[in-house]
Amino acid sequence: MSDFSFDRLRRYPDVEADNLFAVDASDRLILDQAADALGPAEAGEVVVLEDKYGALTLGAAALAAARDIRVHQDALSGELALARNAAEAGLSDRYRSLELGEDLLVNARVVLMQLPRSLAALDELAAAIARFAAPDVVVIAGGRIKHMTTAMNEVLSRHFGSVSVSPARQKSRVLTASVPLLAATDGAVWPQFVVHADLGLTVSAHGAAFAGTTIDIGTRYLLEFLDRMKPDAQAAIDLGCGTGVIAAALARRRPRLCVIATDQSAAAVASARATMAANELLDQVTVVRDDALSSQPDASAELIVLNPPFHIGSSVHAGIALKLFDDAGRVLRPDGELWTVWNTHLGYRPALTRLVGTTHQVGRNSKFTVTVSTRR
């Protein structure tokens, strides 16, 4: 017998705080709207996408007796949280995590999804469902109204012949899509590629990768300091690598430097690998999916480069940056350097000094500050 309660779900190892929650009203609404579809579903016919911390997967398993649920979560922290919550509820044998692709979606008849905020991410997910799922698949996708737009309906309508909108409940809403349009998937090619001639790099991106094939202005500013970043380093880490721009630029500038590019996002990791392949850097750059730097040993890195996020999901919160700073401090060798770019108003310098070591400002423009922190 499962011991399941929404109230017992945790976000760990993601950041936990009084104003951050592992389940919300949209999870409950999705499950309620999906009840009729889940009832007759056979083992292996239910797929869950972008489950935050396990509410959809474990709710379907415990409340609707769904079995062999296939799950894909972009964030590794969400994947790890689901595993912990499933073990706590005695439901670990009811699901399996898979990469986005045919194995995840083949013959799926019910898809539960937390809507991603990125329209490109939604487009890639919707195209994959339409391509691989059963012809009678029903997609029940929900979110908080404040993060939903009518453009999401338009994206789903490109891939499905029927899209309907539920009434609002507790500031949440559900979109239900069915009748996949297979012809629409022909033009949905992921990852995408763009050549940035000014940097001599080709950037690749899947839909959920931050900034897509563009290069955000914080990263561009940090790139101006590449030659000053611990010139004698033999190995470097691009922490929170996104599409791999910094790692690729470092490797291109320093052909003898070994680089690890790491991110917790499955889309970012796939994008970074494609970026390295496009720039013929696969022999020099190793791309790893990791929760911060949990797979890296203490005092093992000479140089870490970081453009930290300041959002946790849809919430502006410093917790994720502080977690990355703390792990960077653990992994850096004595006298190792952490180079960080951040929005000046965030005032990260005291935290960097506390968690890493002596921190100096090396650059500042109208929006961003670049600092170097030297490990004690």
TORBADO-24192 format. One record per residue (C-alpha): residue number from 1; x negated, y, z negated. Coordinates in nm, 4 decimals, decimal comma, padded with zeros to 6 digits. Example, Ala and Ser with C-alpha at 12.3 -4.5 7.8 and 13.67 -1.06 7.14 Angstrom:
// TORBADO-24192
(1; (-01,2300; -00,4500; -00,7800)),
(2; (-01,3670; -00,1060; -00,7140)),
//
This chain:
// TORBADO-24192
(1; (00,0000; 00,0000; 00,0000)),
(2; (-00,1421; 00,3374; 00,0996)),
(3; (-00,1964; 00,6002; -00,1670)),
(4; (-00,1323; 00,9040; 00,0529)),
(5; (-00,0379; 01,2586; -00,0393)),
(6; (-00,0928; 01,5758; 00,1614)),
(7; (-00,1799; 01,7470; -00,1653)),
(8; (-00,4835; 01,5229; -00,2140)),
(9; (-00,6467; 01,6045; 00,1183)),
(10; (-00,9817; 01,7859; 00,0976)),
(11; (-01,1867; 01,9863; 00,3455)),
(12; (-01,5255; 01,8547; 00,2247)),
(13; (-01,7928; 01,8609; 00,3673)),
(14; (-01,6548; 02,1789; 00,5215)),
(15; (-01,6526; 02,4890; 00,3047)),
(16; (-01,3953; 02,4747; 00,0253)),
(17; (-01,2431; 02,7793; -00,1444)),
(18; (-00,9182; 02,8838; -00,3094)),
(19; (-00,7974; 03,0525; 00,0107)),
(20; (-00,8979; 02,7681; 00,2450)),
(21; (-00,6653; 02,4684; 00,2812)),
(22; (-00,6895; 02,1159; 00,4206)),
(23; (-00,3263; 02,1065; 00,5373)),
(24; (-00,0734; 02,3689; 00,6405)),
(25; (00,2880; 02,3999; 00,7548)),
(26; (00,1978; 02,3382; 01,1186)),
(27; (00,0683; 01,9884; 01,0339)),
(28; (00,3992; 01,9014; 00,8680)),
(29; (00,6010; 02,0519; 01,1538)),
(30; (00,4086; 01,8550; 01,4170)),
(31; (00,4718; 01,5304; 01,2293)),
(32; (00,8418; 01,6113; 01,1831)),
(33; (00,8842; 01,6977; 01,5518)),
(34; (00,7017; 01,3782; 01,6488)),
(35; (00,9039; 01,1445; 01,4241)),
(36; (01,1317; 01,0133; 01,7006)),
(37; (00,8374; 00,9491; 01,9345)),
(38; (00,6204; 00,7884; 01,6665)),
(39; (00,8896; 00,5445; 01,5554)),
(40; (00,8801; 00,3124; 01,8603)),
(41; (00,5099; 00,3625; 01,9361)),
(42; (00,3038; 00,0445; 01,9459)),
(43; (-00,0447; 00,0013; 01,8027)),
(44; (-00,2965; 00,1943; 02,0111)),
(45; (-00,0395; 00,4243; 02,1734)),
(46; (-00,0863; 00,7230; 01,9396)),
(47; (-00,3680; 00,9745; 01,9919)),
(48; (-00,4479; 01,2687; 01,7647)),
(49; (-00,6456; 01,5695; 01,8888)),
(50; (-00,8055; 01,8484; 01,6860)),
(51; (-00,6802; 01,7234; 01,3508)),
(52; (-00,8323; 01,9687; 01,1045)),
(53; (-00,9024; 01,7449; 00,8048)),
(54; (-00,6844; 01,4379; 00,8565)),
(55; (-00,3273; 01,5517; 00,7886)),
(56; (-00,1960; 01,4487; 01,1325)),
(57; (-00,3822; 01,1183; 01,1548)),
(58; (-00,3115; 01,0061; 00,8005)),
(59; (00,0418; 01,1421; 00,8077)),
(60; (00,1152; 00,9381; 01,1209)),
(61; (-00,0425; 00,6302; 00,9626)),
(62; (00,1238; 00,6582; 00,6224)),
(63; (00,4619; 00,8075; 00,7109)),
(64; (00,5237; 00,6545; 01,0556)),
(65; (00,3227; 00,3308; 01,0178)),
(66; (00,1147; 00,4136; 01,3254)),
(67; (-00,1781; 00,1777; 01,3844)),
(68; (-00,4986; 00,1890; 01,5871)),
(69; (-00,4692; 00,5667; 01,6163)),
(70; (-00,7339; 00,7143; 01,8432)),
(71; (-00,8695; 01,0470; 01,7227)),
(72; (-01,0871; 01,3229; 01,8649)),
(73; (-01,2001; 01,6213; 01,6569)),
(74; (-01,4418; 01,8749; 01,7963)),
(75; (-01,5788; 01,9675; 01,4527)),
(76; (-01,7967; 01,7060; 01,2833)),
(77; (-01,6965; 01,8491; 00,9449)),
(78; (-01,3340; 01,7643; 01,0272)),
(79; (-01,4332; 01,4155; 01,1370)),
(80; (-01,6233; 01,3566; 00,8126)),
(81; (-01,3388; 01,5016; 00,6057)),
(82; (-01,0921; 01,2682; 00,7775)),
(83; (-01,3131; 00,9705; 00,6955)),
(84; (-01,3323; 01,0680; 00,3276)),
(85; (-00,9610; 01,1395; 00,3032)),
(86; (-00,8762; 00,8124; 00,4793)),
(87; (-01,0948; 00,6154; 00,2386)),
(88; (-00,9301; 00,7884; -00,0570)),
(89; (-00,5848; 00,6955; 00,0777)),
(90; (-00,6770; 00,3394; 00,1768)),
(91; (-00,6147; 00,4150; 00,5460)),
(92; (-00,9621; 00,3818; 00,6954)),
(93; (-00,8577; 00,0844; 00,9091)),
(94; (-00,5731; 00,2712; 01,0779)),
(95; (-00,7715; 00,4953; 01,3119)),
(96; (-01,0956; 00,5278; 01,5081)),
(97; (-01,2804; 00,8368; 01,6259)),
(98; (-01,3750; 00,8647; 01,9935)),
(99; (-01,5274; 01,1142; 02,2331)),
(100; (-01,2996; 01,3071; 02,4663)),
(101; (-01,2448; 01,0948; 02,7739)),
(102; (-01,0697; 00,7918; 02,9197)),
(103; (-01,1284; 00,5559; 02,6258)),
(104; (-00,9617; 00,8068; 02,3954)),
(105; (-00,6508; 00,8645; 02,6057)),
(106; (-00,5879; 00,5653; 02,8326)),
(107; (-00,2266; 00,4427; 02,8007)),
(108; (-00,1496; 00,6945; 02,5220)),
(109; (00,2236; 00,7555; 02,4866)),
(110; (00,2261; 00,9972; 02,1923)),
(111; (-00,0319; 01,2727; 02,1486)),
(112; (-00,0318; 01,4882; 01,8364)),
(113; (-00,2422; 01,8021; 01,8606)),
(114; (-00,3377; 02,1070; 01,6626)),
(115; (-00,3557; 02,3763; 01,9291)),
(116; (-00,7101; 02,5079; 01,9780)),
(117; (-00,7384; 02,8852; 01,9819)),
(118; (-00,9410; 02,8794; 02,3043)),
(119; (-00,7337; 02,8552; 02,6214)),
(120; (-01,0283; 02,6902; 02,7957)),
(121; (-01,0355; 02,4207; 02,5257)),
(122; (-00,6619; 02,3660; 02,5671)),
(123; (-00,7017; 02,3456; 02,9442)),
(124; (-00,9696; 02,0762; 02,9140)),
(125; (-00,7635; 01,8746; 02,6638)),
(126; (-00,4427; 01,9051; 02,8662)),
(127; (-00,6197; 01,8023; 03,1869)),
(128; (-00,7670; 01,4948; 03,0167)),
(129; (-00,4283; 01,3903; 02,8768)),
(130; (-00,2607; 01,4311; 03,2153)),
(131; (-00,5373; 01,2340; 03,3867)),
(132; (-00,5678; 00,9374; 03,1507)),
(133; (-00,2531; 00,9000; 02,9355)),
(134; (00,0548; 00,6961; 03,0239)),
(135; (00,3011; 00,8546; 03,2707)),
(136; (00,5627; 00,8777; 02,9940)),
(137; (00,3281; 01,0448; 02,7449)),
(138; (00,4735; 01,3069; 02,5109)),
(139; (00,2437; 01,5758; 02,3711)),
(140; (00,3473; 01,7452; 02,0463)),
(141; (00,1130; 02,0409; 01,9936)),
(142; (00,1523; 02,2936; 01,7157)),
(143; (-00,0068; 02,5785; 01,5297)),
(144; (00,0452; 02,8894; 01,3232)),
(145; (00,2467; 03,1463; 01,5176)),
(146; (-00,0067; 03,4223; 01,4559)),
(147; (-00,2636; 03,2207; 01,6521)),
(148; (-00,0306; 03,1167; 01,9371)),
(149; (00,0292; 03,3011; 02,2637)),
(150; (00,2565; 03,2497; 02,5623)),
(151; (-00,0593; 03,1815; 02,7639)),
(152; (-00,0729; 02,8428; 02,5873)),
(153; (00,2643; 02,7563; 02,7427)),
(154; (00,1231; 02,8559; 03,0820)),
(155; (-00,1844; 02,6356; 03,0370)),
(156; (00,0277; 02,3341; 02,9434)),
(157; (00,2624; 02,4051; 03,2357)),
(158; (-00,0314; 02,3701; 03,4758)),
(159; (-00,0687; 02,0088; 03,3672)),
(160; (00,2841; 01,9017; 03,2656)),
(161; (00,6184; 01,9311; 03,4408)),
(162; (00,8113; 01,9913; 03,1188)),
(163; (00,7100; 02,2248; 02,8357)),
(164; (00,9494; 02,3231; 02,5565)),
(165; (00,9145; 02,5412; 02,2470)),
(166; (01,0476; 02,4538; 01,9024)),
(167; (01,2170; 02,6985; 01,6666)),
(168; (00,9808; 02,8589; 01,4174)),
(169; (00,9442; 02,7104; 01,0696)),
(170; (00,7242; 02,8473; 00,7929)),
(171; (00,5399; 03,0662; 01,0435)),
(172; (00,4577; 02,7638; 01,2605)),
(173; (00,5796; 02,6421; 01,5964)),
(174; (00,5435; 02,3360; 01,8215)),
(175; (00,5089; 02,3044; 02,1979)),
(176; (00,6240; 01,9730; 02,3460)),
(177; (00,4885; 01,8717; 02,6871)),
(178; (00,5702; 01,5732; 02,9089)),
(179; (00,5687; 01,4604; 03,2747)),
(180; (00,1955; 01,4878; 03,3552)),
(181; (00,1129; 01,6545; 03,6865)),
(182; (-00,1732; 01,4439; 03,8161)),
(183; (-00,2448; 01,6701; 04,1133)),
(184; (-00,3240; 01,9568; 03,8731)),
(185; (-00,6140; 01,7635; 03,7212)),
(186; (-00,8062; 01,7650; 04,0515)),
(187; (-00,9239; 02,1225; 03,9949)),
(188; (-01,0029; 02,0798; 03,6250)),
(189; (-01,3777; 02,0204; 03,6336)),
(190; (-01,5661; 02,0236; 03,3038)),
(191; (-01,8290; 02,1211; 03,2128)),
(192; (-01,8601; 02,4427; 03,4088)),
(193; (-02,1910; 02,5979; 03,5160)),
(194; (-02,3070; 02,9573; 03,5656)),
(195; (-02,6529; 03,0766; 03,6730)),
(196; (-02,7887; 03,3703; 03,4716)),
(197; (-03,0584; 03,4948; 03,7052)),
(198; (-03,1770; 03,7630; 03,4620)),
(199; (-03,2786; 03,4916; 03,2128)),
(200; (-03,3737; 03,2248; 03,4649)),
(201; (-03,1268; 02,9849; 03,3041)),
(202; (-02,8207; 02,7886; 03,4067)),
(203; (-02,5631; 02,7699; 03,1272)),
(204; (-02,3153; 02,4839; 03,1036)),
(205; (-02,0001; 02,4848; 02,8906)),
(206; (-01,7070; 02,2649; 02,8002)),
(207; (-01,3800; 02,4339; 02,7130)),
(208; (-01,4250; 02,4487; 02,3359)),
(209; (-01,7835; 02,5806; 02,3431)),
(210; (-01,8226; 02,9277; 02,1930)),
(211; (-01,8649; 03,2009; 02,4580)),
(212; (-01,8250; 02,9482; 02,7399)),
(213; (-02,0745; 03,0003; 03,0210)),
(214; (-02,1319; 03,3626; 02,9185)),
(215; (-02,4091; 03,4650; 02,6780)),
(216; (-02,2786; 03,6529; 02,3762)),
(217; (-02,4416; 03,9855; 02,2959)),
(218; (-02,5829; 03,8693; 01,9618)),
(219; (-02,7689; 03,5864; 02,1335)),
(220; (-02,8931; 03,8225; 02,4034)),
(221; (-03,0357; 04,0533; 02,1376)),
(222; (-03,2056; 03,7668; 01,9538)),
(223; (-03,3649; 03,6503; 02,2790)),
(224; (-03,5629; 03,9773; 02,2911)),
(225; (-03,7710; 03,8523; 01,9960)),
(226; (-03,8682; 03,5063; 02,1253)),
(227; (-04,2391; 03,5833; 02,1557)),
(228; (-04,2590; 03,7008; 01,7923)),
(229; (-04,1033; 03,3854; 01,6445)),
(230; (-04,3827; 03,1981; 01,4635)),
(231; (-04,6205; 03,1818; 01,7619)),
(232; (-04,8157; 02,8867; 01,6206)),
(233; (-04,5077; 02,6661; 01,5734)),
(234; (-04,5161; 02,3270; 01,7430)),
(235; (-04,1507; 02,2446; 01,6763)),
(236; (-03,8347; 02,4524; 01,6385)),
(237; (-03,4660; 02,4063; 01,5604)),
(238; (-03,1815; 02,5993; 01,7249)),
(239; (-02,9247; 02,5753; 01,4431)),
(240; (-02,5637; 02,6131; 01,5592)),
(241; (-02,6892; 02,5916; 01,9160)),
(242; (-02,3595; 02,6353; 02,1006)),
(243; (-02,4270; 02,5875; 02,4702)),
(244; (-02,8012; 02,5697; 02,4009)),
(245; (-02,9068; 02,9094; 02,5364)),
(246; (-03,1602; 02,9885; 02,2621)),
(247; (-03,3067; 02,6377; 02,2665)),
(248; (-03,3400; 02,6459; 02,6443)),
(249; (-03,4967; 02,9929; 02,6427)),
(250; (-03,7469; 02,8920; 02,3731)),
(251; (-03,8400; 02,5761; 02,5587)),
(252; (-03,8753; 02,7598; 02,8891)),
(253; (-04,0915; 03,0324; 02,7306)),
(254; (-04,3087; 02,7825; 02,5388)),
(255; (-04,3576; 02,4638; 02,7419)),
(256; (-04,5467; 02,2863; 02,4611)),
(257; (-04,2817; 02,3539; 02,1960)),
(258; (-04,0583; 02,0634; 02,0901)),
(259; (-03,7055; 02,1873; 02,0191)),
(260; (-03,4065; 02,0347; 01,8402)),
(261; (-03,0708; 02,1926; 01,9292)),
(262; (-02,8024; 02,1090; 01,6745)),
(263; (-02,4343; 02,1916; 01,6342)),
(264; (-02,1370; 02,0313; 01,4626)),
(265; (-01,9106; 02,0882; 01,7656)),
(266; (-01,8782; 01,7942; 02,0034)),
(267; (-01,8071; 02,0370; 02,2886)),
(268; (-02,1148; 02,2435; 02,2026)),
(269; (-02,3385; 01,9363; 02,1925)),
(270; (-02,2072; 01,8096; 02,5262)),
(271; (-02,2499; 02,1588; 02,6715)),
(272; (-02,6049; 02,1951; 02,5381)),
(273; (-02,7059; 01,8588; 02,6843)),
(274; (-02,5653; 01,9656; 03,0204)),
(275; (-02,7494; 02,2990; 02,9909)),
(276; (-03,0773; 02,1178; 02,9261)),
(277; (-03,0173; 01,8853; 03,2193)),
(278; (-02,9379; 02,1766; 03,4499)),
(279; (-03,2636; 02,3473; 03,3501)),
(280; (-03,4742; 02,0259; 03,3547)),
(281; (-03,5482; 02,0532; 02,9821)),
(282; (-03,4208; 01,7178; 02,8555)),
(283; (-03,7772; 01,5993; 02,7870)),
(284; (-03,8479; 01,9036; 02,5693)),
(285; (-03,5160; 01,9613; 02,3888)),
(286; (-03,3299; 01,7021; 02,1799)),
(287; (-02,9618; 01,7811; 02,1212)),
(288; (-02,8025; 01,6512; 01,8007)),
(289; (-02,4510; 01,6671; 01,6575)),
(290; (-02,4945; 01,7373; 01,2885)),
(291; (-02,3226; 01,8931; 00,9878)),
(292; (-02,5563; 02,1910; 00,9416)),
(293; (-02,8986; 02,0197; 00,9123)),
(294; (-02,7912; 01,7166; 00,7117)),
(295; (-02,9926; 01,4750; 00,9295)),
(296; (-03,3150; 01,6754; 00,8988)),
(297; (-03,5571; 01,6003; 00,6105)),
(298; (-03,6671; 01,8562; 00,3534)),
(299; (-03,9618; 02,0830; 00,4397)),
(300; (-03,9849; 01,9489; 00,7948)),
(301; (-03,9385; 02,2528; 01,0222)),
(302; (-04,1733; 02,5383; 01,1094)),
(303; (-03,9202; 02,7567; 01,2893)),
(304; (-03,5396; 02,7753; 01,2792)),
(305; (-03,3384; 03,0155; 01,4946)),
(306; (-02,9771; 03,0974; 01,4080)),
(307; (-02,6882; 03,3057; 01,5396)),
(308; (-02,4391; 03,2119; 01,2651)),
(309; (-02,0606; 03,2078; 01,3060)),
(310; (-01,8592; 03,4217; 01,0699)),
(311; (-01,5287; 03,2351; 01,1160)),
(312; (-01,4164; 02,9092; 00,9589)),
(313; (-01,1424; 02,8014; 01,1936)),
(314; (-00,9186; 03,1085; 01,2101)),
(315; (-01,0431; 03,2615; 00,8825)),
(316; (-01,3161; 03,5232; 00,8536)),
(317; (-01,5297; 03,3769; 00,5757)),
(318; (-01,8976; 03,3997; 00,4821)),
(319; (-01,9060; 03,0418; 00,3542)),
(320; (-02,0211; 02,8782; 00,6758)),
(321; (-02,3129; 03,1208; 00,7202)),
(322; (-02,4202; 03,0699; 00,3580)),
(323; (-02,4101; 02,6936; 00,4085)),
(324; (-02,6356; 02,7252; 00,7132)),
(325; (-02,8773; 02,9588; 00,5336)),
(326; (-02,8999; 02,7189; 00,2402)),
(327; (-02,9709; 02,4188; 00,4627)),
(328; (-03,2273; 02,6161; 00,6617)),
(329; (-03,4056; 02,6993; 00,3370)),
(330; (-03,4153; 02,3309; 00,2475)),
(331; (-03,5485; 02,2183; 00,5854)),
(332; (-03,8104; 02,4881; 00,6383)),
(333; (-04,1688; 02,4155; 00,5393)),
(334; (-04,3510; 02,6606; 00,3129)),
(335; (-04,4262; 02,9677; 00,5284)),
(336; (-04,1745; 02,8467; 00,7863)),
(337; (-03,9549; 03,1131; 00,9464)),
(338; (-03,5798; 03,1517; 00,9893)),
(339; (-03,4902; 03,4077; 01,2564)),
(340; (-03,1288; 03,5219; 01,2316)),
(341; (-02,9071; 03,7661; 01,4211)),
(342; (-02,5940; 03,8927; 01,2486)),
(343; (-02,3320; 04,1642; 01,2662)),
(344; (-02,4843; 04,4425; 01,0582)),
(345; (-02,1691; 04,5060; 00,8546)),
(346; (-02,1890; 04,1527; 00,7125)),
(347; (-02,4961; 04,2440; 00,5048)),
(348; (-02,6546; 03,8969; 00,4967)),
(349; (-03,0036; 04,0098; 00,3902)),
(350; (-02,9606; 03,9524; 00,0117)),
(351; (-02,8206; 03,6031; 00,0756)),
(352; (-03,1065; 03,5196; 00,3126)),
(353; (-03,3586; 03,6345; 00,0536)),
(354; (-03,1921; 03,4286; -00,2181)),
(355; (-03,1421; 03,1105; -00,0152)),
(356; (-03,4492; 03,1102; 00,2109)),
(357; (-03,7155; 03,3591; 00,1048)),
(358; (-03,8561; 03,7039; 00,1686)),
(359; (-03,6494; 03,8612; 00,4448)),
(360; (-03,7539; 04,1482; 00,6724)),
(361; (-03,5535; 04,3379; 00,9302)),
(362; (-03,7274; 04,3176; 01,2666)),
(363; (-03,4611; 04,4726; 01,4865)),
(364; (-03,1353; 04,6622; 01,4730)),
(365; (-02,9069; 04,8078; 01,7374)),
(366; (-02,5593; 04,9597; 01,7246)),
(367; (-02,3987; 04,6287; 01,6240)),
(368; (-02,6531; 04,3646; 01,5250)),
(369; (-02,9441; 04,3141; 01,2884)),
(370; (-03,2248; 04,0631; 01,3479)),
(371; (-03,4163; 03,9370; 01,0450)),
(372; (-03,6990; 03,6942; 00,9777)),
(373; (-03,6918; 03,5041; 00,6495)),
(374; (-04,0124; 03,3299; 00,5356)),
(375; (-03,9797; 03,0217; 00,3184)),
(376; (-04,1328; 03,0617; -00,0252)),
//
